[in-house]
Amino acid sequence: MKQAEQSEFPNYEASTLPYVCWYQNDFLGGVRGMRAHEIGIYTILLNEIYARGRPLDLSPERLARLCGCDKRTFISVLEMLITEGKILNLTCGLWNKRCENVFRERAQLLEQKSFAGHSSAQKRKKINAKIQHLLNTCPTDDELNSKAQNEEKETPNGVSQKTGAFSDTPPHSSTHSSTTTSLKGHRLPANWVGDIHAAISEGLSEEQARWQEKKFRDYWHAKSGQQALKVDWSATWRNWYRREIERLKENQEKLCALSSGSNTVSCNTQEETLYRNLINYQAT
């Protein structure tokens, strides 16, 4: 029984899988004319080779137990399979040519998938490196905002504009130093008093103007950091009460829409209550 047909040692343990493509027509053509117990032994030997990925280097007794038959029957069937070329008796164990072809196809497939995965990983690595380089070279939002704040200067009318690259006056060290310091702004003085008459002249009542002055003072005294520094607090105050006037006009339009079609007396009371809630101040 031990007739060495090949001396190489095939090993495909790295290519084993828990399944195999079973071509029933080929199998039926290969076992046609064989007895039932011969087909059973042949099938078990093939599946053992598929599961191990290497030749079956086991004793006849062990192989007979795996096939579920006695040793004499197993040896008789094995000699028949070797004679017909269905099983190869190598020096390293029992082997099958069809199994070897399947293992080779699997090895090539795994190699192709490994190469594709490696190429994909390299592409992702290059893309991530480019993105990281762009993120490192581009300035962040904080840097841009800081630069914009340093370049911004508020005019007496409260309109922001960029400082020019050239000045009409000749550059002097002392003048440039004082100008740079003034552009940084300062906090709202503790004794600051808003221009009530200017707010009244643009549409606020005296009561509303004084309430907005109190809110303005409390807001900016509680503010901290770079945002609490202003170059022209008069301009900031003008912007403040002008926005309040615009808000009151919008609220008045809403009140007119709500009051249309309702009773005049009850509507006046509701309007007064809603009006005081919307403007967010209390009468003193």
Steps between C-alpha positions, in 0.01 A plus 500: 500500500789734572604596148654849493377671185623851590768619740384860557312594813190707413388725784200731469404540866492879456238461225251280684139615517194350674334436163586378152341532155339165436438428130248219518523400132876451522466309824225275369705430190801412712320258731275336239536123519637504855330324791332691779771435762770591247328833428472565874870434567603708199277792607634499857861495378435798272338703778782418741750633245291815448477556875873449572656661193778242489543127425346248739802355680303268728515129572260265319333424831434870567371559147274195524343638819450840333320329211290283732614161374741221593865510402478219240211668315674838508829362362314319223308813394811721530700273268219526246492882526879522459492265201235710325689824576230649719736510801876570479721313744787745558796443730343756736147352496182463297418783261258594221568702185160673491549615860836647405343699214238641736769601751702675230198699387432602859863605552488720188170653610634577848812654348291723272280612789806569714657710225175691444465566873861619524454733200179641645669561835788681329258724308308585819828575675608741224161674497503538879855636485395764244197600706710523816756713316227739386360520852844577641580769242162676492436752782229410747181698558638636829810632325293664225263657753791628708664651192173662392447650846850646498441663161149628577445861607165656593426847363317771707176399324532140616585361155787250480770546237849365430801718582684622192844386403621863472431804718470867401719609792870417511583200718633582847586242758302663782191563284506145361528354849206700635287418193570129535405514866175687430396253229494221757213672679411521868228381734187700576586758769332452837358854490377474141171681421317448174368778276132481599398795281643336188300183568182704560554699181509179294177353636530371857309647789695631798397200708607257227829683443596489868408132523716419196785703650480286815495177295793623289710579806424168674567299185841646420619507861423126522675430168857370519790442266585664168133545410453743792751747348365773272668796332195731498237432766279783368475322166427171677222668700346642177498155341343361817196731520450499122464122507253540786296749295488255209389221735223717645372580151484132415313428825257784431419350161432165668272670754303672225448169324383335822268784604307528170137391536496492887326724755664840541508517881612143565743522209671806646555316829639191323721712279644682801580168676649340189689820423671503840591130471650543154717804574631326815507790744292615800357843562650679801 
